[in-house]
Amino acid sequence: MTVAEARDWALPALQARSQEKRDRLVNAGLRLIEDVPYARLTVSEIAREAGYGVGTFYRRFPDRQHFLFALQELANREFLLRLETEVPEPAAPAETVSAVVTLLVNDRRRRRGLATASLREATMTGGAWMPFYGAAIGCDQLLRSRLASPGSTNDIRIEPSEISFVTQAFYGILNQTTLLQVGATLLDDDALVERLSKWAAGIWP
């Protein structure tokens, strides 16, 4: 075996190990960010939680912002998978929206630390919210395909612009309840899902 052949043979294994280390760092970050505010979370803490040194972190992420993007992307992938598999079809518009709202609220509660970090980072760094916003885009696309498409199984076809308005409103309320611990509606309010679903049901019979 030549040197080049040996290198080509070893490359997939090296890439797999590198990806495994990256995944472990990201999963460690997702665990820690729910207990430690991101502004105070250090690279050494993340690396230690994953079982690596700081050098392993910086060989895979140039800085903390890129690491935050990686956290957002993994969280979005997991959420979008649940969105596709857990929202019933066919269903009445109100039932579909209620299922989406339930997933959104539960995911925000589960990922409150990540959401808070993403929203605060977005106030300082342009575009920092984009990966995090993928969940809202996914919800909008799913609702459009279920409720607004010509082939929809629902008797009522809802205008895409109305769907986008409702999605934006839901997301705005979630962002507000994530950042604020006071007000008429709180993220941990047991009635939050019911209130949002009831509001949507008033728009879409």
N, C-alpha and C positions, 0 to 999 in steps of 0.2 A: 504494500500500500504506500502510495506516495504521500508526501507531506500535505499536498493540496487535498488529496482524497481523505486523509485523516481529519483535516480541518473541516471539510464539508460533512463528514460523517458525525463529527462531534457537535456541530453547530446547532442542530435541533434540540439536543439534550441541554446545551448551554442556554438556549433561548427559553426552553421550558422551565429551567431552574430560575432564570432571571424573572420570568413572568410569575412564578410561584412566590418569589420574594416580594415582587411588587404587590401582588394580591394580598399577601400577609400584612404588608405595611398599610394598605388601604383598609383592610378589615380592622386592623388595630386602631387606625384613626377613627373609623366609624364608632368603635366602642368607646374610645376615650372622649370624643367630642360631645357625647351625651352627658358626661360627668364633669368635664373640665371646659370652661369657656375657651374658644379657639384662640383668642388673643393671648391667653396664658399657657396654651399647650405648646410645649417645646418639641423640637425635632428629636432630641435625645429621649424624651418620654415616649414618643411614637415608636422610635427604633427599638427601645427597650421592651415595650409592650409586644412588639412583633418578634423579639428574640434576636435582633441584629444590632450592629453598630451604626453610628451616624453616617459613616461612609457609604454603607449600603443604601441608605435613604437618598443621599445626594447623587448616587450613580443612577437613580431612577427618576428623581424629581429635581429640577433645577432650583426650585424654591418652594416655599409654603403655599403660595398661591396656586401653583400647578398641582400641588398635592390636594388642595381644597377642590379644584376642578375634578380630580380623580375621584374624590369622595362623592361629589355631586353626580358624576356620571354613573357610578356603580349604584347609588341609591335610586337614580332615575330608571336604570335598566330593571332593577328589581320591582319598582313600582309599576312600570309599564307592562311587565309580564303579568303581574296580578290583575292589572286593569283588563287585559285581553282575556284572561281566563276566569275571572270572578264576576264580571258583569253579565247578567243573564241575557240571553237572546233566544227568541224574540221576547219583547216585553213592552208594556205601555210606556210612553215617554216619562211619566212621573216615576215609575218604578226604575227605569234606566238611570235617570238622574239621581234618584235616592241611592242607588248602588254606587254610582261614581262619587257622590258626596261622602258616603260612608268610608270608601277607600281613601279619599283625599284627607279627610279629617284624621282617620286612624294613622295614616302614614305620617302626617304632620306631627301628631302627638309622639309617634315613635322616633321621628327624626328631628325633634324640636331643636336640639343643639346644633345640628348641621344647618337647619333652616335659619336659625338665628345668626350663625356665623356667615352664611351666604348673603343674607339681607344686609347685614352690617358692612361686609366687605364691598357690597355693591355700591354703598354710599361713598366709598373711597376710591374704588377702582372701576373704571368704565368697562362694561361687559362682563363683570364678575358674576352677575346674576344669570347669564345666559344658560349655562349648563343646568343650573338649578331649575330654571323655568321650563325645562323639558317635560316635566310632569304635567304642567298646565297645557302645553301644546298637545301632549298625548291625549289628555281628556277631551280637548276641543275636537281633535281629529276623530276620536272614537264616537263622540256624541253626534258629530256631523254624519259619520257613516251609518249610525244606527237610526238617526232621527230626521236627517235632511236629504238623504240620498233617494233618487227616484225608485230604487229597488227596495226601499225600506218596508219592513213587514208591518209597520204601524199604519193605522188608518189616516193619521194626521201627519202631513209633511211640514216640518218646521223650517223656517228660513235659516240659512247658515249664519247670517248676521245676528239673529236672536240667540243662537247657540253660543257664538263667540262672546256676546255681551254677558250672558249668564256665567260662562266659564271665567271671564275676567272678574266678574263680581265675586264669585266664589273665592277665587285666588286672592283678591284684594282683602277680603274678610279674613282669610287664613293668615295672610301676612300681618295684618293688624293685630290679630289675636296672638300671634307668635311673639311679636315684639312688645306688646303692651300687656301688663298684668292687671289692668283696671279697665272698667267699662261695662256696658250692658251685656256684652257677649265675651266670654272667655274661652280659650282653646279647650280647657278641661270641663267646660260646661256640658253636662249630660244631654242638654236639650239642643246643642249646636247642630247636630245632624238633622234632627227633626225640624228645626226652624228653617234651615237652608232648603231642605227638601219641600217643606210646605210652601215656601216662597216660590220655588220653581214650579210646583204643582199649580199655583195660581196663574202662572204664565202659560203653562202647557197642560191642557186637560188630559 
